[in-house]
Amino acid sequence: MIYEATISTLEDPAQTAARFLEPQLEQKRPGHSPQPAPDRSQASDAGLKPMAEGKPGRLRFGRAARIKQARDFAAVRRVGERLVNGCLIANWRRLESPAVSRLGVITAGKLGNAIVRNRARRLLRESFRLHQHELAKPVDLVLVARQSIVGKAFAGVEKDFLTTLRKAGLLKERSGI
């Protein structure tokens, strides 16, 4: 007995074309109306609030806003200022006016495993991303996560971040408050 057989992998084009009958090809799908889709630009979203005057359209945290070089981290720690508050330590160095503010985040291994450290980094970066346009002048900012950040909600991290920047005098002065 032979248990092996050679099977061709090539399909015959004549067999492939004969799979559908003409009446099947002409059928229309039920449930689809011939009307065009509504224009989404005219639809209003009741849940969205218009952005306040003076705020930028998009809040980004791109490559230009990141401190990546070890020499830049060292320069901020060497010549910059330092403030400890809540779940973070802030080191900053003021920059000349045409520059853009940058952020570097440090999370030590003693915080916990990679999941815990990555969450801490994401929380600190998001706080910076949302409030980077509230800085009075461009700065290089290095944030070091402390043990108390573990398990903390974003609102608590954001509060500590803003309190630290306010104490350091890095935020713009709000008028009317």
BASEKE-528173 format. One record per residue: residue in one letter; residue number from 1; x, y, z of N, C-alpha, C in turn. Coordinates in nm, 4 decimals, always signed. Example, Ala and Ser with C-alpha at 12.3 -4.5 7.8 and 13.67 -1.06 7.14 Angstrom:
// BASEKE-528173
- A/1/+1.3190/-0.5690/+0.7800/+1.2300/-0.4500/+0.7800/+1.3200/-0.3300/+0.7800
- S/2/+1.2850/-0.2250/+0.7080/+1.3670/-0.1060/+0.7140/+1.2900/+0.0030/+0.7870
//
This chain:
// BASEKE-528173
- M/1/+0.0823/-0.1188/+0.0000/+0.0000/+0.0000/+0.0000/+0.0862/+0.1245/+0.0000
- I/2/+0.0435/+0.2253/-0.0736/+0.1147/+0.3523/-0.0813/+0.0334/+0.4556/-0.0033
- Y/3/+0.0971/+0.5163/+0.0936/+0.0293/+0.6165/+0.1751/+0.0637/+0.7580/+0.1322
- E/4/+0.1586/+0.7765/+0.0466/+0.1986/+0.9090/+0.0022/+0.1519/+0.9303/-0.1399
- A/5/+0.1112/+1.0494/-0.1684/+0.0701/+1.0851/-0.3036/+0.1165/+1.2259/-0.3328
- T/6/+0.1461/+1.2553/-0.4550/+0.1882/+1.3886/-0.4953/+0.0636/+1.4691/-0.5303
- I/7/+0.0518/+1.5841/-0.4654/-0.0632/+1.6704/-0.4896/-0.0127/+1.8004/-0.5490
- S/8/-0.0714/+1.8438/-0.6569/-0.0312/+1.9673/-0.7232/-0.0822/+2.0867/-0.6438
- T/9/-0.0008/+2.1895/-0.6302/-0.0412/+2.3115/-0.5596/-0.0933/+2.4169/-0.6554
- L/10/-0.0824/+2.3944/-0.7840/-0.1300/+2.4895/-0.8828/-0.2766/+2.4646/-0.9115
- E/11/-0.3558/+2.5714/-0.9194/-0.4970/+2.5589/-0.9509/-0.5168/+2.5780/-1.0994
- D/12/-0.6146/+2.5142/-1.1511/-0.6496/+2.5288/-1.2905/-0.7314/+2.6568/-1.3042
- P/13/-0.6894/+2.7551/-1.3877/-0.7629/+2.8804/-1.3998/-0.9068/+2.8600/-1.4448
- A/14/-0.9339/+2.7584/-1.5218/-1.0708/+2.7334/-1.5671/-1.1599/+2.6941/-1.4496
- Q/15/-1.1077/+2.6171/-1.3554/-1.1866/+2.5769/-1.2394/-1.2079/+2.6951/-1.1450
- T/16/-1.1081/+2.7815/-1.1305/-1.1180/+2.8957/-1.0417/-1.2250/+2.9922/-1.0888
- A/17/-1.2337/+3.0173/-1.2163/-1.3297/+3.1122/-1.2706/-1.4724/+3.0605/-1.2621
- A/18/-1.4933/+2.9333/-1.2550/-1.6275/+2.8758/-1.2574/-1.6879/+2.8608/-1.1185
- R/19/-1.6340/+2.9217/-1.0201/-1.6847/+2.9045/-0.8839/-1.8149/+2.9788/-0.8593
- F/20/-1.8379/+3.0921/-0.9243/-1.9575/+3.1715/-0.9014/-2.0456/+3.1687/-1.0251
- L/21/-2.1717/+3.1543/-1.0017/-2.2669/+3.1624/-1.1109/-2.3059/+3.3077/-1.1313
- E/22/-2.3500/+3.3440/-1.2498/-2.3828/+3.4834/-1.2800/-2.4939/+3.5388/-1.1906
- P/23/-2.6002/+3.4669/-1.1605/-2.7033/+3.5236/-1.0722/-2.6493/+3.5565/-0.9330
- Q/24/-2.5520/+3.4805/-0.8847/-2.4942/+3.5084/-0.7539/-2.4135/+3.6375/-0.7558
- L/25/-2.3451/+3.6669/-0.8662/-2.2637/+3.7877/-0.8747/-2.3483/+3.9136/-0.8804
- E/26/-2.4708/+3.9036/-0.9348/-2.5553/+4.0212/-0.9517/-2.6385/+4.0524/-0.8283
- Q/27/-2.6368/+3.9663/-0.7275/-2.7176/+3.9907/-0.6090/-2.6621/+4.1081/-0.5298
- K/28/-2.7519/+4.1859/-0.4710/-2.7114/+4.2993/-0.3870/-2.7182/+4.2563/-0.2415
- R/29/-2.6322/+4.3127/-0.1644/-2.6308/+4.2809/-0.0222/-2.7456/+4.3518/+0.0477
- P/30/-2.8208/+4.2811/+0.1302/-2.9323/+4.3457/+0.1997/-2.8815/+4.4382/+0.3101
- G/31/-2.9604/+4.5409/+0.3397/-2.9285/+4.6286/+0.4522/-2.8426/+4.7481/+0.4175
- H/32/-2.7984/+4.7613/+0.2947/-2.7156/+4.8755/+0.2568/-2.7977/+4.9708/+0.1716
- S/33/-2.8080/+5.0939/+0.2137/-2.8842/+5.1919/+0.1376/-2.7912/+5.2621/+0.0390
- P/34/-2.8440/+5.3046/-0.0741/-2.7597/+5.3717/-0.1735/-2.7274/+5.5159/-0.1368
- Q/35/-2.7709/+5.5648/-0.0194/-2.7440/+5.7024/+0.0201/-2.5984/+5.7180/+0.0609
- P/36/-2.5385/+5.8331/+0.0311/-2.3991/+5.8548/+0.0722/-2.3880/+5.8721/+0.2232
- A/37/-2.2707/+5.8469/+0.2746/-2.2461/+5.8605/+0.4186/-2.2580/+6.0070/+0.4586
- P/38/-2.3088/+6.0351/+0.5793/-2.3216/+6.1746/+0.6225/-2.1849/+6.2381/+0.6427
- D/39/-2.1800/+6.3698/+0.6207/-2.0549/+6.4447/+0.6376/-2.0260/+6.4590/+0.7862
- R/40/-1.9133/+6.4065/+0.8317/-1.8805/+6.4056/+0.9740/-1.8401/+6.5438/+1.0250
- S/41/-1.7981/+6.6329/+0.9367/-1.7547/+6.7645/+0.9834/-1.8722/+6.8468/+1.0348
- Q/42/-1.9953/+6.8174/+0.9894/-2.1102/+6.8938/+1.0332/-2.1710/+6.8385/+1.1615
- A/43/-2.1403/+6.7146/+1.1933/-2.1962/+6.6543/+1.3138/-2.1345/+6.7181/+1.4373
- S/44/-2.2175/+6.7482/+1.5360/-2.1655/+6.8093/+1.6574/-2.1580/+6.7046/+1.7669
- D/45/-2.0522/+6.7083/+1.8428/-2.0349/+6.6179/+1.9557/-2.0713/+6.6931/+2.0819
- A/46/-2.1796/+6.6510/+2.1452/-2.2275/+6.7222/+2.2637/-2.1308/+6.7084/+2.3806
- G/47/-2.0535/+6.5986/+2.3854/-1.9647/+6.5747/+2.4980/-1.8334/+6.6502/+2.4914
- L/48/-1.7989/+6.7040/+2.3760/-1.6715/+6.7735/+2.3615/-1.6867/+6.9203/+2.3949
- K/49/-1.5900/+6.9722/+2.4669/-1.5898/+7.1129/+2.5024/-1.4877/+7.1844/+2.4147
- P/50/-1.5147/+7.3065/+2.3731/-1.4154/+7.3795/+2.2944/-1.2936/+7.4114/+2.3796
- M/51/-1.1766/+7.4103/+2.3162/-1.0531/+7.4378/+2.3903/-1.0463/+7.5853/+2.4285
- A/52/-0.9857/+7.6121/+2.5405/-0.9736/+7.7488/+2.5890/-0.8804/+7.8280/+2.4982
- E/53/-0.8983/+7.9578/+2.5007/-0.8137/+8.0459/+2.4198/-0.6691/+8.0368/+2.4661
- G/54/-0.5764/+8.0400/+2.3724/-0.4343/+8.0413/+2.4063/-0.3716/+7.9035/+2.4193
- K/55/-0.4529/+7.7981/+2.4229/-0.3961/+7.6634/+2.4320/-0.3697/+7.6105/+2.2925
- P/56/-0.2617/+7.5363/+2.2744/-0.2326/+7.4818/+2.1421/-0.3319/+7.3713/+2.1063
- G/57/-0.3453/+7.3454/+1.9763/-0.4390/+7.2445/+1.9292/-0.4009/+7.1038/+1.9708
- R/58/-0.2731/+7.0695/+1.9593/-0.2299/+6.9337/+1.9934/-0.1190/+6.9406/+2.0971
- L/59/-0.1265/+6.8534/+2.1927/-0.0234/+6.8453/+2.2955/+0.0621/+6.7248/+2.2635
- R/60/+0.1830/+6.7483/+2.2188/+0.2692/+6.6396/+2.1758/+0.3888/+6.6230/+2.2678
- F/61/+0.4472/+6.5066/+2.2595/+0.5717/+6.4780/+2.3310/+0.6607/+6.4024/+2.2330
- G/62/+0.7167/+6.4759/+2.1379/+0.7953/+6.4154/+2.0311/+0.9425/+6.4015/+2.0664
- R/63/+1.0205/+6.3696/+1.9666/+1.1645/+6.3483/+1.9870/+1.2359/+6.4720/+2.0378
- A/64/+1.1952/+6.5881/+1.9896/+1.2617/+6.7124/+2.0296/+1.2383/+6.7436/+2.1771
- A/65/+1.1355/+6.6846/+2.2366/+1.1018/+6.7137/+2.3758/+1.1583/+6.6108/+2.4730
- R/66/+1.2483/+6.5239/+2.4268/+1.3022/+6.4185/+2.5130/+1.4509/+6.4400/+2.5393
- I/67/+1.4911/+6.4158/+2.6623/+1.6332/+6.4132/+2.6961/+1.6749/+6.2670/+2.6885
- K/68/+1.7728/+6.2375/+2.6015/+1.8125/+6.0981/+2.5821/+1.9601/+6.0737/+2.6107
- Q/69/+2.0414/+6.1758/+2.5952/+2.1854/+6.1594/+2.6115/+2.2248/+6.1643/+2.7595
- A/70/+2.3161/+6.0783/+2.7977/+2.3640/+6.0749/+2.9369/+2.4296/+6.2073/+2.9754
- R/71/+2.4968/+6.2707/+2.8795/+2.5626/+6.3993/+2.9108/+2.4598/+6.5080/+2.9410
- D/72/+2.3406/+6.5006/+2.8786/+2.2360/+6.5991/+2.9069/+2.1757/+6.5769/+3.0454
- F/73/+2.1550/+6.4496/+3.0824/+2.1083/+6.4185/+3.2182/+2.2095/+6.4698/+3.3204
- A/74/+2.3381/+6.4451/+3.2940/+2.4437/+6.4863/+3.3872/+2.4512/+6.6382/+3.3985
- A/75/+2.4348/+6.7080/+3.2869/+2.4421/+6.8543/+3.2886/+2.3282/+6.9135/+3.3712
- V/76/+2.2105/+6.8555/+3.3606/+2.0969/+6.9061/+3.4384/+2.1228/+6.8856/+3.5873
- R/77/+2.1772/+6.7713/+3.6231/+2.2049/+6.7454/+3.7658/+2.3214/+6.8308/+3.8165
- R/78/+2.4202/+6.8580/+3.7303/+2.5393/+6.9306/+3.7713/+2.5132/+7.0802/+3.7877
- V/79/+2.4499/+7.1433/+3.6884/+2.4342/+7.2888/+3.6913/+2.2915/+7.3337/+3.7205
- G/80/+2.1978/+7.2409/+3.7281/+2.0585/+7.2778/+3.7485/+2.0199/+7.2864/+3.8940
- E/81/+1.8916/+7.3085/+3.9142/+1.8352/+7.3170/+4.0485/+1.7575/+7.1889/+4.0779
- R/82/+1.7246/+7.1684/+4.2078/+1.6624/+7.0426/+4.2488/+1.5547/+7.0705/+4.3524
- L/83/+1.4441/+6.9937/+4.3419/+1.3362/+7.0055/+4.4386/+1.2706/+6.8692/+4.4569
- V/84/+1.2489/+6.8294/+4.5825/+1.1849/+6.7015/+4.6144/+1.0443/+6.7312/+4.6635
- N/85/+0.9453/+6.6642/+4.6039/+0.8074/+6.6852/+4.6456/+0.7235/+6.5628/+4.6091
- G/86/+0.6526/+6.5076/+4.7049/+0.5613/+6.3969/+4.6787/+0.6299/+6.2752/+4.6211
- C/87/+0.5812/+6.2294/+4.5070/+0.6302/+6.1057/+4.4475/+0.7422/+6.1268/+4.3466
- L/88/+0.8005/+6.2471/+4.3426/+0.9051/+6.2711/+4.2429/+1.0108/+6.3683/+4.2927
- I/89/+1.1247/+6.3608/+4.2273/+1.2337/+6.4559/+4.2468/+1.2521/+6.5256/+4.1136
- A/90/+1.2522/+6.6583/+4.1152/+1.2668/+6.7342/+3.9912/+1.4029/+6.8025/+3.9886
- N/91/+1.4749/+6.7824/+3.8803/+1.5991/+6.8540/+3.8516/+1.5735/+6.9328/+3.7237
- W/92/+1.6080/+7.0599/+3.7215/+1.5838/+7.1377/+3.6005/+1.6949/+7.2372/+3.5757
- R/93/+1.7055/+7.2756/+3.4501/+1.8022/+7.3757/+3.4050/+1.7285/+7.4661/+3.3073
- R/94/+1.7316/+7.5967/+3.3324/+1.6642/+7.6915/+3.2435/+1.7430/+7.7056/+3.1134
- L/95/+1.6695/+7.7213/+3.0030/+1.7301/+7.7319/+2.8710/+1.7051/+7.8697/+2.8121
- E/96/+1.7764/+7.9013/+2.7040/+1.7532/+8.0271/+2.6339/+1.6178/+8.0204/+2.5648
- S/97/+1.5616/+8.1342/+2.5335/+1.4243/+8.1460/+2.4861/+1.3880/+8.0680/+2.3592
- P/98/+1.4688/+8.0637/+2.2540/+1.4203/+7.9930/+2.1344/+1.4177/+7.8409/+2.1494
- A/99/+1.4708/+7.7888/+2.2554/+1.4755/+7.6433/+2.2747/+1.3372/+7.5912/+2.3144
- V/100/+1.3228/+7.4579/+2.3076/+1.1989/+7.3926/+2.3464/+1.2239/+7.3147/+2.4765
- S/101/+1.1226/+7.3064/+2.5616/+1.1379/+7.2331/+2.6876/+1.1537/+7.0848/+2.6596
- R/102/+1.2403/+7.0204/+2.7384/+1.2644/+6.8764/+2.7222/+1.2472/+6.8070/+2.8555
- L/103/+1.2165/+6.6766/+2.8486/+1.1947/+6.5969/+2.9693/+1.2766/+6.4695/+2.9627
- G/104/+1.3320/+6.4331/+3.0767/+1.3964/+6.3041/+3.0946/+1.3395/+6.2418/+3.2207
- V/105/+1.3177/+6.1111/+3.2180/+1.2584/+6.0423/+3.3329/+1.3526/+5.9319/+3.3773
- I/106/+1.3734/+5.9219/+3.5086/+1.4578/+5.8177/+3.5665/+1.3729/+5.7354/+3.6619
- T/107/+1.3749/+5.6043/+3.6422/+1.3068/+5.5130/+3.7342/+1.4074/+5.4061/+3.7757
- A/108/+1.4367/+5.4014/+3.9026/+1.5353/+5.3064/+3.9532/+1.4748/+5.1675/+3.9674
- G/109/+1.5587/+5.0683/+3.9672/+1.5146/+4.9302/+3.9808/+1.4495/+4.9005/+4.1144
- K/110/+1.4784/+4.9804/+4.2152/+1.4204/+4.9545/+4.3471/+1.2713/+4.9884/+4.3534
- L/111/+1.2174/+5.0540/+4.2494/+1.0730/+5.0795/+4.2452/+0.9939/+4.9504/+4.2326
- G/112/+1.0489/+4.8585/+4.1551/+0.9782/+4.7332/+4.1314/+1.0203/+4.6737/+3.9985
- N/113/+0.9380/+4.5844/+3.9470/+0.9728/+4.5186/+3.8213/+0.9494/+4.6139/+3.7027
- A/114/+0.9701/+4.5658/+3.5808/+0.9623/+4.6491/+3.4613/+0.8232/+4.7089/+3.4430
- I/115/+0.7213/+4.6345/+3.4793/+0.5853/+4.6842/+3.4632/+0.5631/+4.8069/+3.5513
- V/116/+0.6075/+4.8002/+3.6734/+0.5922/+4.9119/+3.7676/+0.6734/+5.0324/+3.7214
- R/117/+0.7973/+5.0091/+3.6787/+0.8830/+5.1194/+3.6328/+0.8267/+5.1850/+3.5070
- N/118/+0.7777/+5.1056/+3.4125/+0.7207/+5.1623/+3.2895/+0.5954/+5.2432/+3.3187
- R/119/+0.5135/+5.1977/+3.4114/+0.3936/+5.2730/+3.4478/+0.4317/+5.4073/+3.5092
- A/120/+0.5325/+5.4071/+3.5945/+0.5785/+5.5319/+3.6555/+0.6285/+5.6289/+3.5476
- R/121/+0.7042/+5.5775/+3.4513/+0.7525/+5.6624/+3.3412/+0.6366/+5.7197/+3.2610
- R/122/+0.5377/+5.6364/+3.2302/+0.4228/+5.6844/+3.1525/+0.3460/+5.7935/+3.2270
- L/123/+0.3274/+5.7757/+3.3568/+0.2546/+5.8759/+3.4355/+0.3286/+6.0098/+3.4372
- L/124/+0.4604/+6.0059/+3.4557/+0.5377/+6.1296/+3.4596/+0.5424/+6.1967/+3.3224
- R/125/+0.5599/+6.1179/+3.2171/+0.5608/+6.1750/+3.0814/+0.4268/+6.2387/+3.0461
- E/126/+0.3181/+6.1730/+3.0832/+0.1854/+6.2262/+3.0523/+0.1601/+6.3563/+3.1271
- S/127/+0.2040/+6.3647/+3.2503/+0.1905/+6.4896/+3.3256/+0.2646/+6.6024/+3.2558
- F/128/+0.3855/+6.5744/+3.2095/+0.4631/+6.6749/+3.1374/+0.3951/+6.7104/+3.0055
- R/129/+0.3482/+6.6110/+2.9323/+0.2873/+6.6349/+2.8019/+0.1666/+6.7285/+2.8129
- L/130/+0.0839/+6.7067/+2.9135/-0.0362/+6.7875/+2.9293/-0.0075/+6.9298/+2.9739
- H/131/+0.1027/+6.9511/+3.0454/+0.1287/+7.0820/+3.1054/+0.2552/+7.1494/+3.0533
- Q/132/+0.3155/+7.0982/+2.9475/+0.4403/+7.1566/+2.8980/+0.4222/+7.2990/+2.8464
- H/133/+0.3024/+7.3333/+2.8014/+0.2795/+7.4681/+2.7486/+0.2478/+7.5679/+2.8595
- E/134/+0.2400/+7.5217/+2.9828/+0.2182/+7.6105/+3.0964/+0.3503/+7.6550/+3.1590
- L/135/+0.4630/+7.6037/+3.1074/+0.5934/+7.6437/+3.1603/+0.6227/+7.7872/+3.1199
- A/136/+0.6749/+7.8668/+3.2143/+0.7031/+8.0071/+3.1878/+0.8145/+8.0225/+3.0848
- K/137/+0.9206/+7.9452/+3.0988/+1.0339/+7.9502/+3.0068/+1.0774/+7.8084/+2.9771
- P/138/+1.1459/+7.7877/+2.8643/+1.1919/+7.6528/+2.8316/+1.2932/+7.6013/+2.9344
- V/139/+1.2790/+7.4729/+2.9688/+1.3687/+7.4098/+3.0649/+1.4023/+7.2690/+3.0190
- D/140/+1.5175/+7.2198/+3.0652/+1.5482/+7.0773/+3.0608/+1.5072/+7.0251/+3.1966
- L/141/+1.4129/+6.9315/+3.1985/+1.3567/+6.8825/+3.3234/+1.3820/+6.7333/+3.3340
- V/142/+1.4456/+6.6923/+3.4449/+1.4680/+6.5501/+3.4710/+1.3876/+6.5143/+3.5954
- L/143/+1.2953/+6.4176/+3.5790/+1.2124/+6.3727/+3.6894/+1.2582/+6.2349/+3.7340
- V/144/+1.2772/+6.2194/+3.8639/+1.3167/+6.0917/+3.9215/+1.1982/+6.0414/+4.0032
- A/145/+1.1501/+5.9225/+3.9683/+1.0355/+5.8648/+4.0390/+1.0793/+5.8129/+4.1753
- R/146/+0.9998/+5.8417/+4.2778/+1.0264/+5.7922/+4.4125/+0.9359/+5.6729/+4.4410
- Q/147/+0.9649/+5.6016/+4.5472/+0.8920/+5.4797/+4.5826/+0.7425/+5.5042/+4.5999
- S/148/+0.7039/+5.6235/+4.6419/+0.5622/+5.6519/+4.6674/+0.4782/+5.6596/+4.5396
- I/149/+0.5406/+5.6582/+4.4225/+0.4654/+5.6624/+4.2966/+0.3999/+5.5282/+4.2662
- V/150/+0.4511/+5.4211/+4.3253/+0.3984/+5.2869/+4.2998/+0.2534/+5.2799/+4.3483
- G/151/+0.1640/+5.2423/+4.2584/+0.0230/+5.2297/+4.2917/-0.0534/+5.3596/+4.2956
- K/152/+0.0109/+5.4703/+4.2675/-0.0556/+5.6000/+4.2720/-0.1330/+5.6239/+4.1427
- A/153/-0.2484/+5.6868/+4.1534/-0.3304/+5.7181/+4.0361/-0.2710/+5.8377/+3.9622
- F/154/-0.3130/+5.8543/+3.8369/-0.2602/+5.9641/+3.7560/-0.2898/+6.0994/+3.8189
- A/155/-0.4075/+6.1173/+3.8755/-0.4440/+6.2459/+3.9355/-0.3462/+6.2842/+4.0473
- G/156/-0.3043/+6.1868/+4.1267/-0.2087/+6.2142/+4.2343/-0.0719/+6.2498/+4.1817
- V/157/-0.0266/+6.1798/+4.0769/+0.1038/+6.2091/+4.0164/+0.1013/+6.3470/+3.9525
- E/158/-0.0076/+6.3779/+3.8833/-0.0208/+6.5088/+3.8177/-0.0215/+6.6210/+3.9213
- K/159/-0.0888/+6.5986/+4.0337/-0.0926/+6.6990/+4.1408/+0.0474/+6.7236/+4.1966
- D/160/+0.1223/+6.6160/+4.2229/+0.2594/+6.6308/+4.2721/+0.3468/+6.7031/+4.1695
- F/161/+0.3285/+6.6704/+4.0416/+0.4057/+6.7336/+3.9341/+0.3791/+6.8841/+3.9299
- L/162/+0.2520/+6.9224/+3.9316/+0.2180/+7.0648/+3.9249/+0.2616/+7.1395/+4.0504
- T/163/+0.2474/+7.0760/+4.1659/+0.2922/+7.1389/+4.2910/+0.4421/+7.1640/+4.2879
- T/164/+0.5159/+7.0672/+4.2369/+0.6614/+7.0820/+4.2276/+0.6987/+7.1971/+4.1343
- L/165/+0.6360/+7.2025/+4.0178/+0.6659/+7.3099/+3.9224/+0.6262/+7.4462/+3.9784
- R/166/+0.5149/+7.4512/+4.0522/+0.4711/+7.5766/+4.1108/+0.5706/+7.6243/+4.2164
- K/167/+0.6165/+7.5319/+4.3028/+0.7149/+7.5676/+4.4057/+0.8470/+7.6123/+4.3439
- A/168/+0.8818/+7.5524/+4.2307/+1.0073/+7.5866/+4.1639/+0.9971/+7.7167/+4.0849
- G/169/+0.8766/+7.7684/+4.0676/+0.8574/+7.8919/+3.9918/+0.8701/+7.8713/+3.8417
- L/170/+0.8387/+7.7521/+3.7941/+0.8529/+7.7214/+3.6518/+0.7250/+7.7423/+3.5724
- L/171/+0.6114/+7.7559/+3.6404/+0.4836/+7.7736/+3.5705/+0.4539/+7.9198/+3.5441
- K/172/+0.3753/+7.9463/+3.4387/+0.3325/+8.0820/+3.4089/+0.2391/+8.1290/+3.5186
- E/173/+0.2399/+8.2578/+3.5430/+0.1496/+8.3151/+3.6426/+0.0105/+8.3191/+3.5830
- R/174/-0.0871/+8.2684/+3.6570/-0.2263/+8.2728/+3.6105/-0.2874/+8.4046/+3.6484
- S/175/-0.3564/+8.4650/+3.5544/-0.4231/+8.5930/+3.5851/-0.5666/+8.5663/+3.6305
- G/176/-0.6118/+8.6381/+3.7280/-0.7490/+8.6247/+3.7761/-0.7674/+8.5193/+3.8841
- I/177/-0.6641/+8.4519/+3.9258/-0.6797/+8.3508/+4.0309/-0.5944/+8.3872/+4.1493
//
